[in-house]
Amino acid sequence: MKRYDLRHLHDDFYDRMVELIEQGLKVDEVGIFMFEVGDFSSIQKSADVIRATGHDLMNSLKFNEVDWTVVVKKVSEETKSERVVAQEATKEEA
């Protein structure tokens, strides 16, 4: 498990969070990311970014008055590929 403080990036932490997941975590390893909330849109956007990358969002919670944490588990490339195929199949059905 690794902990990353992204508060200094304010509302521009998404790319760095993805980079840290991809390069800083091993498959099945958990990362805790702390960021500054601002107008609360960053909470949903962070969840959307994690989902788009195919990793597991395990938890999302308020840390204190201005900070938020998300807990992410890195998944294997195989699992990510399976999820992409499943999402595409769901889109075709709709």
PyRosetta script that sets phi, psi and omega in degrees:
from pyrosetta import init, pose_from_sequence

init()
pose = pose_from_sequence("MKRYDLRHLHDDFYDRMVELIEQGLKVDEVGIFMFEVGDFSSIQKSADVIRATGHDLMNSLKFNEVDWTVVVKKVSEETKSERVVAQEATKEEA")
pose.set_psi(1, 135.1)
pose.set_omega(1, 178.5)
pose.set_phi(2, -127.7)
pose.set_psi(2, 149.1)
pose.set_omega(2, -179.9)
pose.set_phi(3, -118.3)
pose.set_psi(3, 133.8)
pose.set_omega(3, -179.1)
pose.set_phi(4, -126.5)
pose.set_psi(4, 132.1)
pose.set_omega(4, 178.2)
pose.set_phi(5, -102.0)
pose.set_psi(5, 109.8)
pose.set_omega(5, -178.1)
pose.set_phi(6, -109.4)
pose.set_psi(6, 14.0)
pose.set_omega(6, -177.1)
pose.set_phi(7, -61.1)
pose.set_psi(7, -32.2)
pose.set_omega(7, -178.4)
pose.set_phi(8, -66.8)
pose.set_psi(8, -15.4)
pose.set_omega(8, 179.7)
pose.set_phi(9, -89.2)
pose.set_psi(9, -3.7)
pose.set_omega(9, -179.8)
pose.set_phi(10, 52.6)
pose.set_psi(10, -120.4)
pose.set_omega(10, -175.3)
pose.set_phi(11, -94.9)
pose.set_psi(11, 17.9)
pose.set_omega(11, -177.7)
pose.set_phi(12, -124.1)
pose.set_psi(12, 48.4)
pose.set_omega(12, -174.1)
pose.set_phi(13, -106.4)
pose.set_psi(13, -6.3)
pose.set_omega(13, -171.1)
pose.set_phi(14, -62.1)
pose.set_psi(14, -48.6)
pose.set_omega(14, -179.9)
pose.set_phi(15, -62.6)
pose.set_psi(15, -40.9)
pose.set_omega(15, 179.9)
pose.set_phi(16, -66.4)
pose.set_psi(16, -38.3)
pose.set_omega(16, 178.6)
pose.set_phi(17, -62.2)
pose.set_psi(17, -45.4)
pose.set_omega(17, 178.8)
pose.set_phi(18, -63.2)
pose.set_psi(18, -42.8)
pose.set_omega(18, 178.4)
pose.set_phi(19, -59.1)
pose.set_psi(19, -43.3)
pose.set_omega(19, -179.8)
pose.set_phi(20, -68.0)
pose.set_psi(20, -36.7)
pose.set_omega(20, 176.4)
pose.set_phi(21, -63.5)
pose.set_psi(21, -49.6)
pose.set_omega(21, -175.8)
pose.set_phi(22, -67.8)
pose.set_psi(22, -40.0)
pose.set_omega(22, -173.3)
pose.set_phi(23, -105.1)
pose.set_psi(23, -24.5)
pose.set_omega(23, -173.8)
pose.set_phi(24, -97.8)
pose.set_psi(24, -15.5)
pose.set_omega(24, -178.2)
pose.set_phi(25, -113.8)
pose.set_psi(25, 148.3)
pose.set_omega(25, 173.0)
pose.set_phi(26, -88.5)
pose.set_psi(26, 160.4)
pose.set_omega(26, 176.8)
pose.set_phi(27, -56.6)
pose.set_psi(27, 134.3)
pose.set_omega(27, -178.0)
pose.set_phi(28, 72.1)
pose.set_psi(28, 5.7)
pose.set_omega(28, 175.5)
pose.set_phi(29, -87.5)
pose.set_psi(29, 149.4)
pose.set_omega(29, -177.8)
pose.set_phi(30, -103.8)
pose.set_psi(30, 138.2)
pose.set_omega(30, 175.1)
pose.set_phi(31, -121.6)
pose.set_psi(31, 140.6)
pose.set_omega(31, 176.2)
pose.set_phi(32, -110.1)
pose.set_psi(32, 123.9)
pose.set_omega(32, -176.5)
pose.set_phi(33, -116.8)
pose.set_psi(33, 124.8)
pose.set_omega(33, 177.9)
pose.set_phi(34, -106.7)
pose.set_psi(34, 132.5)
pose.set_omega(34, 178.3)
pose.set_phi(35, -142.3)
pose.set_psi(35, 163.7)
pose.set_omega(35, 179.8)
pose.set_phi(36, -83.6)
pose.set_psi(36, 134.2)
pose.set_omega(36, -172.8)
pose.set_phi(37, -74.5)
pose.set_psi(37, -53.3)
pose.set_omega(37, -176.4)
pose.set_phi(38, 71.9)
pose.set_psi(38, -118.7)
pose.set_omega(38, -175.9)
pose.set_phi(39, -95.3)
pose.set_psi(39, 15.4)
pose.set_omega(39, 177.9)
pose.set_phi(40, 74.4)
pose.set_psi(40, -10.0)
pose.set_omega(40, 176.5)
pose.set_phi(41, -67.3)
pose.set_psi(41, -25.8)
pose.set_omega(41, -179.4)
pose.set_phi(42, -65.9)
pose.set_psi(42, -24.2)
pose.set_omega(42, 179.7)
pose.set_phi(43, -67.3)
pose.set_psi(43, -52.3)
pose.set_omega(43, 179.1)
pose.set_phi(44, -65.9)
pose.set_psi(44, -40.6)
pose.set_omega(44, -179.1)
pose.set_phi(45, -63.2)
pose.set_psi(45, -39.3)
pose.set_omega(45, 178.8)
pose.set_phi(46, -63.8)
pose.set_psi(46, -40.5)
pose.set_omega(46, 177.3)
pose.set_phi(47, -64.3)
pose.set_psi(47, -40.9)
pose.set_omega(47, 178.8)
pose.set_phi(48, -64.3)
pose.set_psi(48, -40.8)
pose.set_omega(48, 179.5)
pose.set_phi(49, -64.0)
pose.set_psi(49, -44.1)
pose.set_omega(49, 179.7)
pose.set_phi(50, -64.0)
pose.set_psi(50, -43.2)
pose.set_omega(50, 179.0)
pose.set_phi(51, -63.1)
pose.set_psi(51, -41.1)
pose.set_omega(51, -179.7)
pose.set_phi(52, -63.8)
pose.set_psi(52, -30.6)
pose.set_omega(52, 178.9)
pose.set_phi(53, -81.5)
pose.set_psi(53, -12.2)
pose.set_omega(53, 176.4)
pose.set_phi(54, 90.7)
pose.set_psi(54, 4.7)
pose.set_omega(54, 179.5)
pose.set_phi(55, -89.2)
pose.set_psi(55, 170.6)
pose.set_omega(55, -176.9)
pose.set_phi(56, -94.4)
pose.set_psi(56, 122.6)
pose.set_omega(56, 170.5)
pose.set_phi(57, -86.3)
pose.set_psi(57, 112.6)
pose.set_omega(57, -174.6)
pose.set_phi(58, -94.0)
pose.set_psi(58, -29.3)
pose.set_omega(58, -178.2)
pose.set_phi(59, -162.5)
pose.set_psi(59, 152.4)
pose.set_omega(59, 176.8)
pose.set_phi(60, -147.4)
pose.set_psi(60, 120.9)
pose.set_omega(60, -176.1)
pose.set_phi(61, -151.8)
pose.set_psi(61, 156.9)
pose.set_omega(61, 178.7)
pose.set_phi(62, -75.0)
pose.set_psi(62, 129.5)
pose.set_omega(62, -177.9)
pose.set_phi(63, -91.6)
pose.set_psi(63, -45.0)
pose.set_omega(63, 175.5)
pose.set_phi(64, -156.0)
pose.set_psi(64, -159.8)
pose.set_omega(64, -174.9)
pose.set_phi(65, -62.3)
pose.set_psi(65, -30.7)
pose.set_omega(65, -175.6)
pose.set_phi(66, -124.2)
pose.set_psi(66, -4.9)
pose.set_omega(66, -174.5)
pose.set_phi(67, -116.5)
pose.set_psi(67, 151.9)
pose.set_omega(67, -179.4)
pose.set_phi(68, -132.5)
pose.set_psi(68, 151.4)
pose.set_omega(68, 174.8)
pose.set_phi(69, -126.2)
pose.set_psi(69, 144.8)
pose.set_omega(69, 170.1)
pose.set_phi(70, -124.5)
pose.set_psi(70, 142.7)
pose.set_omega(70, 178.4)
pose.set_phi(71, -111.8)
pose.set_psi(71, 123.8)
pose.set_omega(71, -173.3)
pose.set_phi(72, -125.3)
pose.set_psi(72, 137.4)
pose.set_omega(72, 174.6)
pose.set_phi(73, -110.0)
pose.set_psi(73, 124.7)
pose.set_omega(73, 178.9)
pose.set_phi(74, -74.8)
pose.set_psi(74, 133.3)
pose.set_omega(74, 178.5)
pose.set_phi(75, -109.6)
pose.set_psi(75, 164.6)
pose.set_omega(75, -178.0)
pose.set_phi(76, -72.5)
pose.set_psi(76, 161.6)
pose.set_omega(76, 177.2)
pose.set_phi(77, -60.9)
pose.set_psi(77, -35.9)
pose.set_omega(77, 179.0)
pose.set_phi(78, -62.3)
pose.set_psi(78, -45.9)
pose.set_omega(78, 178.9)
pose.set_phi(79, -63.6)
pose.set_psi(79, -42.3)
pose.set_omega(79, 178.5)
pose.set_phi(80, -61.2)
pose.set_psi(80, -42.0)
pose.set_omega(80, 179.7)
pose.set_phi(81, -63.3)
pose.set_psi(81, -41.6)
pose.set_omega(81, 178.4)
pose.set_phi(82, -62.3)
pose.set_psi(82, -38.8)
pose.set_omega(82, -179.9)
pose.set_phi(83, -68.1)
pose.set_psi(83, -36.9)
pose.set_omega(83, 178.0)
pose.set_phi(84, -63.9)
pose.set_psi(84, -44.1)
pose.set_omega(84, 179.3)
pose.set_phi(85, -62.2)
pose.set_psi(85, -43.1)
pose.set_omega(85, 179.7)
pose.set_phi(86, -64.7)
pose.set_psi(86, -39.9)
pose.set_omega(86, 178.4)
pose.set_phi(87, -65.9)
pose.set_psi(87, -40.1)
pose.set_omega(87, 179.1)
pose.set_phi(88, -65.5)
pose.set_psi(88, -38.6)
pose.set_omega(88, 178.0)
pose.set_phi(89, -65.0)
pose.set_psi(89, -38.7)
pose.set_omega(89, 177.9)
pose.set_phi(90, -64.9)
pose.set_psi(90, -41.1)
pose.set_omega(90, 178.8)
pose.set_phi(91, -64.1)
pose.set_psi(91, -39.6)
pose.set_omega(91, -179.8)
pose.set_phi(92, -66.6)
pose.set_psi(92, -36.1)
pose.set_omega(92, 179.0)
pose.set_phi(93, -68.4)
pose.set_psi(93, -31.8)
pose.set_omega(93, -177.4)
pose.set_phi(94, -80.2)
pose.dump_pdb("model.pdb")
